[in-house]
Amino acid sequence: MKTYYFALDLKEDVKLIEEYKEHHRNVWPEIEESIKKSGILNLEIYCVHNRLFMIMKTEESFSFEVKDKLDNKNEKVQEWETLMWKYQQALPIAKKGEKWILMEKIYTLQKK
């Protein structure tokens, strides 16, 4: 299993942040199905103020390129992503159109 960590910001608007959270309490079934079909085994999103942190655990064979191709062909995923842009704002370092930024792991504590 592989684990990836991502960051993204929401727009600084209390009402929009709450709406975003509500959407994630009621994720469309087509979105969850597309996530599972792409090889993602577990996905969690955390929020503090307007900062989001996502942990994604995948099958060893998971590929971002394959997931992007599947998502681009899926009308419901495109509809969801368009809706989410209402709430999200790219990090300053993001490339044009880029949302979630892959984070670099810089520290691990392990009990010996």
Secondary structure as UniProt FT lines:
FT   STRAND          2..10
FT   HELIX           14..25
FT   HELIX           29..37
FT   TURN            38..39
FT   STRAND          40..48
FT   TURN            49..50
FT   STRAND          51..58
FT   TURN            60..61
FT   HELIX           64..73
FT   HELIX           75..84
FT   TURN            85..87
FT   STRAND          88..89
FT   TURN            92..93
FT   TURN            96..97
FT   STRAND          101..102
//
